[in-house]
Each structure stands twice: as structure tokens, then as C-alpha cells.
């Protein structure tokens, strides 16, 4: 039976990306993160990034909102020209491109628990998805391009 390497609990285990043989429970992971934050606060060090929210420039915000809703995102408007699209822990900012004649698309990679299921859900919504395919570095990856050319690549660990 697999147990937490810290407290030997067998519930709520998290397998670490860096070492798949080392697992810890959610409570111990929270405790370790809190201890790390205390050490950084006490001894200085680099500022920690505590969140991130990519910005996708879009030609038509309403069209982009509709597209991301089809992908399964929940959406909300900040105002008539600025919106947010949320999927799990991911928040995208959908902002109008102030120079659509020279539009520049963005790219984003998201780690998911099941790349095949995500691709299947997006295809069921009538959207084009490439892959997923196994990569030689242990990931199973696919991708989708939105109507404004913004690329969302996604991947999960390859099945063993």
C-alpha cells in the first residue's frame, strides 16, 4: 500500500512530478508549503510567484467568450470589452486587440490530469483538436487553436 512519505497516511495522496515514487498527502504538502513560506519570510529570498493569469488578445471579445464557453470554461465580463474565462485553476483574460490588423496570438501550455478526456470533451463541443499523442519525454499532448490564433497546448503524463 502507498502511504505519505511524511506522516504515513494513506488518503489524499499526491504524486510529485519530480519523483513519481515519492508521494505525500495533501495535509503534509500544505504544511511543507507553509513552512517554506515562513523560511522565505524570515530569511529573505526571491519573491514567490503566487499566481498567474495569461492574457489572450482577441479581435472580438463576445466571440471569444462564446468560444471558451464551448470549451467548458465559465466566463464573466469585467466590462463590455474585457472578459475572464475560467477552467479549474486557470483564468484567461480575454482582451480586445488594439491593433487587429497586426494581431499577435499567444500560446499557453496547461497540465491536465487526462489529455484524452479533455480532447474528447472539446471535440464533442464541435471544436478542432490535434492529438493527443505520446511524446518521448513522458507526456501525452494535444492542442487547440482558438478563432484568434491563440494556441492552447495541453498534456498529461503518458500511460505506462
C-alpha positions, 0 to 999 in steps of 0.5 A: 500500500502507498502511504505519505512519505511524511506522516504515513497516511494513506488518503489524499495522496499526491504524486510529485512530478519530480519523483513519481515514487515519492508521494505525500498527502495533501495535509503534509504538502500544505504544511511543507508549503507553509513552512517554506513560506515562513523560511522565505519570510524570515530569511529573505529570498526571491519573491514567490510567484503566487499566481498567474493569469495569461492574457489572450488578445482577441479581435472580438471579445463576445466571440471569444467568450462564446468560444471558451464557453464551448470549451467548458470554461465559465466566463464573466465580463469585467466590462463590455470589452474585457472578459475572464474565462475560467477552467479549474485553476486557470483564468484567461483574460480575454482582451480586445486587440488594439491593433487587429490588423497586426494581431499577435496570438499567444500560446499557453501550455496547461497540465491536465490530469487526462489529455484524452478526456479533455480532447474528447470533451472539446471535440464533442463541443464541435471544436478542432483538436490535434492529438493527443499523442505520446511524446518521448519525454513522458507526456501525452499532448494535444492542442487547440487553436482558438478563432484568434490564433491563440494556441492552447497546448495541453498534456498529461503524463503518458500511460505506462 
